[in-house]
């Protein structure tokens, strides 16, 4: 299980095994202030990171860097 959260301390305290920090509560996987091409790249990078986290073994709740 991987979870994206703008407030990563919440899923970490709930025992979620893999957490990647999101951008904002209203835009977890995007930033509407960016030009469309840059926002797409950001979304793809965050999604790829979350998918890669699923292959990593963890023994306890772990906060992974977004990039």
N, C-alpha and C positions, 0 to 999 in steps of 0.2 A: 504494500500500500504506500502510495506517495500522496502528499497533500501540499497544496499551495495555499499560503495564508499571508495576509498583510500584517497579521499580528501573530507571528510564529510561536510566541510563548504559550499561547492557548493550546494548540495541538500538541506541543512538546509536553506540557503539563498533563495532558490527557493520555499520554503514552503512544501517540502516533509515531510509528517507527521512522518514517522519512518525511522531512518537511523542507520545502524550498520557500524562501520568502517571496511574497508577491509585491506588486508595485504599490497598490492602494486598496482600501476596502472596496471601493466602487469599481476598481479596474485591476483585478488580480493579475491578469496576463496581458496587460496592455497599458499604454499611456496615450490618451487622446491628444495630449499636447504635442506629440511628435508628428512629423509628416507621415502620411500613410505607409510609405515604403519602409521607413525606420521603425514604425510601430509593428509592422508585419515581421521584420527581422527580430525585434524584441520578443514578440509572441513565439516565434519559431525557436529562438534560443531558450526561452523558459520552458517550453514544452519538451524540447530535446533533453534539457537537464532533468526534468521530472521523469522522463522515460529512462534515462541512464541511471537514475537513482535506484530504480527497481532491480537492477542487476547487482547492486552492491549489498554485501552482507552488513547488517547492523545488529548489535547486541542490545541496544537501548535506543530511545528516541534520539534522533540525530538531525541537526539543522545543517543542510547542505547549502553552499553558496549558490547564488542564482546563475553565475556565469562560469 
